[in-house]
Amino acid sequence: MTNKKNLTTENTRWQNVVTDWSKDKQAFDMSSGKLMMWIFLLGDTFIFSIFLIGYMNARISTTEIWPNASEVFALTIAGHHIPLVLIAIMTFILITSSGTMAIAVKYAYQKDKKIAVYLMVITALLGISFVGMQAFEWSKLILEEGIRPWGNPVGAAQFGASFFMITGFHGLHVSAGVILLLIIARKIHRGDYDKKGFQIVEITGLYWHFVDLVWVFIFAFFYLW
């Protein structure tokens, strides 16, 4: 009798679990495209984390002098030596692009294609500006400072390897994001998603916000530390 009672209690317990899970199913109700983007971003998070941890380990363990970021990344404007001015502008551009991307997602779900496309193009142009400034920064370090991935005349050799690897990998992501934004904006403009819905804009936004967030960590660990 006791075993039968225990079995009934156990069955009731599992029925409650099934009922609760069914009620919460909307929490897991997402398209395959959105799910795959989250999985991709999770994997990318591990990669960037490994890069940044490797950079911190190299910086802490090196016995050579680590270059001062305020001096290495400074620009001379009108005779004034201004530290990190270019990096500050690049950061502002990416943060602004996150705002335009978020507003684009809002208008896409409101089915205002015209404004959504404009905002996505603006976001892409901001991304292009960022990549262009990064190319200028690279050329300055290579041509003026003599910094290379395999060497560094102003301090620890690991500095060049870390800098070009981390910022280059991030710049590649920004460039891919720009291409993705322009492709999706064009497809929305010609009506490819009128029947399918505009969740693709949100999926694109997830990628772009991730790229912006990663830059915040790069900015903090590489340029401010």
Summary of the structure (lengths in Angstrom):
residues: 225
radius of gyration: 24.0
end to end distance: 69.2
largest distance: 92.8
contacts: 638
relative contact order: 0.13
helix: 78%
strand: 4%
